[in-house]
Structure formats: structure tokens, C-alpha cells
Amino acid sequence: MFVTLNGNRIEVTKGSAIKALIYKLELNEKQIAVEHNGEIVDTDAYSSCILNDDDTVEIVHFVGGG
């Protein structure tokens, strides 16, 4: 199945959770914010938020610096 991630269409395994997508992308979940179909996903819900075909996901990285 396919989802739109940050404007790009990507293939994911049917029934995948947000957490699996984060793992696949090799991201540190403590350094990102996730929006699923226009709603912010709480970090505690990454495992229970299941992706469906044609969903939209936006992932924003926090960047430190000075």
C-alpha cells in the first residue's frame, strides 16, 4: 500500500504502525514530531496508530544549534 510522506508517495507494509515507519526511516522518535492525516500523533500512540492506504504523514525533525 502507499502513503504520502512529506509530499512523497512511498510504499509501506499493509497494517504498519507509525512506529514501524519511523524505524524504517531510521529516525530517533525523540527528535521528531509526526502528523497523521492532519492530526498530531502523541509519541505514546506511535505503536497503535495504524497506517491505511492513501494516508498522509508529515514528519518534522528537531534541529539544535546555536
Buried (B, 14 or more C-beta within 10 A) or exposed (E): EEBBBEEEEEEBEEEBBBBBBBEEEEBEBEEBEBBBBEEEBEBEBBEEBEBEEEBBBBBEEEEEEE
